[in-house]
Amino acid sequence: MDTESIDEVLRTTRSVRRRLDFEREVPPEVIEECIEIATQAPTGLNRESWRFLIITDPKKKAAIARLYRAAFEAFANPREGAGSSAQRALVERLHEMPALILVCSLGNPPGSSNAMNVGFYGSVLPAAWSLMLALRARGIGATWTTVLLVHERESAELLGIPEGVTQTVLLPIGYTRDAVLRPANRRGADEVSYWNQWGRRRDEN
Ligand SMILES: Cc1cc2nc3c(=O)[nH]c(=O)nc-3n(C[C@H](O)[C@H](O)[C@H](O)COP(=O)(O)O)c2cc1C
């Protein structure tokens, strides 16, 4: 296994909103190939409840972009940094993205028990993340977005998504252009890990 390349993909899969080639189509076969890889992710009870809705029709992309903008404007709180310039740039150009991938799950979130909720979302979101990684490995950038869910009902109507199907993340995708993707500045493993007891660092054992 080429650990170095795999680690590179894992470390540098960033949100790419601006440095994209908006003119270049992402071939459908490439999208399908990435979905084949993504569906190797774990799936509760082996149910494979994930579904991927790929939107390339310009009219539908424009309609989704309008919903996304309305949701973003209702949701974004600049004081909390929710309206960063990169996030706004995505709002401006969502309709120009070569493709939008809406990751859905059959069923509805159970809502009451943590175990059931974790099972529900945990059966689809790992595949969505694998999809982002597989795209990244092919030079295709994406962003993990959820703001559209504010208008989930309207997007379901637009896309013909039936009752009993839950939308999760929307990945706007395109080939990267001049994007230098580096590891993010995250807390170290020692800061976010405890050993044997909550709050206890490894060297305190
Ligand atoms: C649950 C979740 C929801 C997110 N929703 C949005 C979104 O609606 N729009 C957006 O532009 N970015 C969204 N992001 C992307 C984050 O802003 C981004 O991951 C974060 O700023 C870190 O940057 P990086 O992905 O480049 O490491 C979301 C990320 C997560 C994990």
The ligand as an ORCA input file, in Angstrom:
! r2SCAN-3c Opt
* xyz 0 1
  C     -21.380     19.433      9.155
  C     -20.718     20.421      8.208
  C     -21.501     21.302      7.518
  C     -20.910     22.216      6.617
  N     -21.716     23.039      5.891
  C     -21.163     23.899      5.008
  C     -21.991     24.690      4.167
  O     -23.220     24.601      4.194
  N     -21.392     25.538      3.306
  C     -20.024     25.638      3.195
  O     -19.539     26.450      2.381
  N     -19.213     24.874      3.944
  C     -19.741     24.004      4.840
  N     -18.936     23.168      5.578
  C     -17.479     23.186      5.338
  C     -16.706     23.784      6.524
  O     -16.877     25.187      6.501
  C     -15.226     23.384      6.380
  O     -15.101     21.999      6.415
  C     -14.379     23.986      7.471
  O     -14.344     25.386      7.355
  C     -12.940     23.457      7.434
  O     -12.340     23.722      6.195
  P     -11.738     22.528      5.322
  O     -12.895     21.672      4.887
  O     -11.064     23.183      4.168
  O     -10.792     21.765      6.191
  C     -19.508     22.238      6.450
  C     -18.719     21.307      7.135
  C     -19.316     20.391      7.994
  C     -18.455     19.364      8.700
*
